[in-house]
Amino acid sequence: MPQDTLKLPELSLILLIGSTSAGKSTFARRLFRPTEIVSPGACRGLVANGTGRS
């Protein structure tokens, strides 16, 4: 029987790692609120000051 709840400590960092098109984003959208998801593109933009360079 599939588990429909995920119990995590209040302060947690969850990393979803997998190949392209493996369903990581879909999984994250189903389990977490939009404010709880940080995309790599958003972080890249902050670090690179929006220039697209790393």
Summary of the structure (lengths in Angstrom):
residues: 54
radius of gyration: 14.0
end to end distance: 43.7
largest distance: 46.8
contacts: 60
relative contact order: 0.10
helix: 35%
strand: 0%
